[in-house]
């Protein structure tokens, strides 16, 4: 599957986004032929964390939320990490950016705790997805159906549970972005 000619945004929350949930999708997209645009709150360099919150890798932030709009991209990846997902869902700019992908029916991929951002964006009503198991009640309260599967695709929305699911998650997100399968319009919670 190739993404040549496609442009994909990958979000990062400094000292909060989980390392493999950021680096593996980024790598998969680049290997499929696209240069990823890394987006965060401020310009500079962001460090990821490992599952035990020890420091992960350092990544250059290509653009800030104020520099971009969903129109500029063909797809979006929101990595997890409890702290990172919480930082992203607390940012109106990040949530508006995420919601715009649904409004424009563009593919969106989230893993682990990242569906918190989708709950905040109000785009889950009527959907089926997976996440880290502790988000089950949050997702159901947002009007969605939660399922315990390695990867779930619902109309262009790709979700997975945790880093163990990364091979399936990365394959499906590349497939959905290559096909241009859209995540559909935002739904009110």
Backbone torsions as a table, in degrees:
resi	resn	phi	psi	omega
1	UNK	NA	133.8	-178.2
2	UNK	-119.9	145.2	178.3
3	UNK	-113.5	12.3	-176.8
4	UNK	-52.5	131.5	-178.3
5	UNK	89.9	-7.0	179.1
6	UNK	-95.7	152.4	179.2
7	UNK	-123.4	124.8	-174.5
8	UNK	-123.5	130.4	175.8
9	UNK	-92.8	134.4	174.2
10	UNK	-125.2	124.5	-177.4
11	UNK	-86.5	151.5	175.4
12	UNK	-143.6	135.6	174.0
13	UNK	-111.2	113.8	-176.7
14	UNK	-52.5	136.4	179.4
15	UNK	52.9	41.4	-179.9
16	UNK	-157.3	-36.0	179.3
17	UNK	-72.4	135.1	-177.6
18	UNK	-74.9	130.8	-174.1
19	UNK	-48.3	-61.9	-175.1
20	UNK	-67.0	-27.3	179.7
21	UNK	-74.2	-16.3	173.6
22	UNK	-95.2	-53.4	-170.7
23	UNK	-70.2	-37.8	-177.5
24	UNK	-69.4	-47.5	175.5
25	UNK	-62.5	-40.3	178.0
26	UNK	-57.9	-47.0	179.4
27	UNK	-62.6	-43.7	-179.3
28	UNK	-61.5	-41.5	179.8
29	UNK	-66.6	-44.0	179.2
30	UNK	-64.5	-40.4	178.5
31	UNK	-66.3	-24.9	177.3
32	UNK	-82.2	-2.3	172.4
33	UNK	111.8	12.3	-179.5
34	UNK	-122.8	149.4	171.8
35	UNK	-91.9	121.9	-178.4
36	UNK	-75.5	145.9	170.2
37	UNK	-104.9	116.7	179.9
38	UNK	-88.6	125.8	-173.6
39	UNK	-122.8	137.6	178.4
40	UNK	-150.8	-167.9	-176.0
41	UNK	-75.0	-39.1	-176.5
42	UNK	-135.7	152.9	177.5
43	UNK	-67.8	160.3	177.2
44	UNK	125.7	-141.9	-178.7
45	UNK	-121.9	138.6	178.1
46	UNK	-118.7	141.4	174.5
47	UNK	-100.8	138.3	171.8
48	UNK	-88.3	177.1	175.1
49	UNK	-127.7	158.7	172.2
50	UNK	-91.9	173.8	-174.1
51	UNK	-58.2	-25.3	177.9
52	UNK	-92.4	11.8	-179.8
53	UNK	68.6	11.2	169.9
54	UNK	-70.0	157.2	-178.4
55	UNK	-60.1	138.9	174.3
56	UNK	-103.7	-139.9	-178.6
57	UNK	-85.9	170.1	176.2
58	UNK	-109.4	135.2	-177.0
59	UNK	-135.2	138.9	177.2
60	UNK	-74.7	133.4	175.1
61	UNK	-86.9	120.5	-177.5
62	UNK	-79.4	-37.5	-177.0
63	UNK	-148.3	157.7	173.2
64	UNK	-101.9	165.8	179.7
65	UNK	-57.4	-34.0	-179.1
66	UNK	-72.7	-14.4	-179.7
67	UNK	-90.9	-11.6	-169.8
68	UNK	-129.2	165.7	170.1
69	UNK	-143.7	158.5	-177.2
70	UNK	-58.3	-29.3	179.2
71	UNK	-54.9	-26.1	-175.6
72	UNK	-76.9	-8.1	-169.8
73	UNK	-131.6	157.3	177.0
74	UNK	-96.9	-14.4	-179.3
75	UNK	-166.8	167.3	-175.9
76	UNK	-137.0	137.7	172.6
77	UNK	-121.3	127.3	176.0
78	UNK	-115.6	102.1	178.5
79	UNK	-70.3	162.8	-179.6
80	UNK	-94.6	-149.0	-168.7
81	UNK	105.2	125.1	-176.0
82	UNK	-55.2	-50.1	-177.4
83	UNK	-67.6	-43.5	-179.0
84	UNK	-63.8	-45.5	179.3
85	UNK	-63.4	-37.5	178.8
86	UNK	-66.9	-40.5	176.7
87	UNK	-62.4	-43.2	-179.2
88	UNK	-65.7	-42.7	-177.7
89	UNK	-70.4	-16.6	177.2
90	UNK	-86.0	-1.0	-177.6
91	UNK	-107.5	117.2	178.0
92	UNK	-59.9	-38.3	179.0
93	UNK	-62.1	-44.7	-179.7
94	UNK	-64.3	-44.8	-178.3
95	UNK	-65.5	-41.9	176.9
96	UNK	-61.5	-40.5	179.1
97	UNK	-63.2	-46.6	179.5
98	UNK	-62.6	-48.2	-178.9
99	UNK	-57.9	-36.2	-178.7
100	UNK	-62.3	-30.4	177.0
101	UNK	-65.9	-37.0	176.7
102	UNK	-70.5	-42.2	178.2
103	UNK	-59.3	-34.9	-178.4
104	UNK	-93.6	5.4	177.6
105	UNK	57.0	47.6	178.3
106	UNK	-107.9	152.8	-179.3
107	UNK	-62.2	140.5	178.3
108	UNK	-134.6	136.4	177.5
109	UNK	-126.9	129.1	177.6
110	UNK	-133.3	149.5	-179.0
111	UNK	-136.9	149.7	173.2
112	UNK	64.0	-113.6	-179.5
113	UNK	-89.3	-4.3	-177.4
114	UNK	-60.3	-27.2	176.2
115	UNK	-59.2	-15.2	171.6
116	UNK	-53.8	-38.2	-179.2
117	UNK	-66.9	-33.0	179.2
118	UNK	-72.6	-35.2	175.0
119	UNK	-62.3	-47.2	179.8
120	UNK	-61.2	-35.7	-178.9
121	UNK	-78.0	-12.0	178.3
122	UNK	71.3	37.6	-174.2
123	UNK	-116.9	13.4	-173.9
124	UNK	-100.7	-14.2	-175.4
125	UNK	-53.7	126.2	178.0
126	UNK	83.4	-0.2	-178.4
127	UNK	-93.8	164.4	171.3
128	UNK	-118.9	130.8	-179.5
129	UNK	-154.8	174.2	174.1
130	UNK	-126.9	171.5	-178.0
131	UNK	-170.7	-174.6	168.7
132	UNK	-60.3	136.9	-171.8
133	UNK	-54.0	-29.1	-177.8
134	UNK	-70.1	-10.0	177.6
135	UNK	-89.9	-3.0	-175.2
136	UNK	-50.2	-53.1	-176.9
137	UNK	-65.6	-40.3	177.4
138	UNK	-58.2	-45.2	-178.7
139	UNK	-66.0	-44.1	178.6
140	UNK	-64.8	-38.0	177.2
141	UNK	-65.6	-22.8	177.5
142	UNK	-85.3	2.9	176.3
143	UNK	92.1	13.6	-179.1
144	UNK	-108.0	168.8	174.9
145	UNK	-103.0	126.8	178.7
146	UNK	-99.1	138.0	177.2
147	UNK	-135.2	147.7	-178.4
148	UNK	-95.1	82.4	-179.9
149	UNK	-133.8	157.5	-179.3
150	UNK	-58.3	-46.3	177.8
151	UNK	-149.4	139.5	178.6
152	UNK	-127.4	133.6	175.3
153	UNK	-117.3	123.7	179.0
154	UNK	-130.6	97.4	175.9
155	UNK	51.4	50.8	177.7
156	UNK	89.1	-6.9	175.4
157	UNK	-96.0	118.0	-179.2
158	UNK	-106.9	127.3	178.6
159	UNK	-134.2	149.0	174.6
160	UNK	-141.8	166.7	-171.5
161	UNK	-84.5	-44.9	-171.6
162	UNK	-166.1	-179.9	-176.8
163	UNK	-57.3	-27.1	177.9
164	UNK	-62.0	-23.6	-178.2
165	UNK	-90.9	2.5	-173.3
166	UNK	-56.4	-40.8	179.3
167	UNK	-58.2	-46.5	179.4
168	UNK	-68.5	-40.6	179.6
169	UNK	-60.4	-49.4	-178.3
170	UNK	-62.9	-41.4	179.3
171	UNK	-62.2	-44.3	-178.0
172	UNK	-71.0	-37.6	-179.8
173	UNK	-67.4	-39.4	176.9
174	UNK	-63.4	-43.6	179.3
175	UNK	-60.6	-46.6	-177.6
176	UNK	-66.9	-39.7	178.9
177	UNK	-69.2	-40.7	178.5
178	UNK	-61.5	-39.5	-180.0
179	UNK	-78.2	-17.5	-177.4
180	UNK	72.9	23.7	-179.9
181	UNK	-67.1	120.1	-173.5
182	UNK	-89.3	145.5	179.8
183	UNK	-75.3	-5.2	172.8
184	UNK	83.0	173.7	-175.2
185	UNK	-71.1	153.0	177.5
186	UNK	-66.4	143.7	176.4
187	UNK	-113.5	145.4	176.9
188	UNK	-77.9	140.4	178.0
189	UNK	-79.9	NA	NA
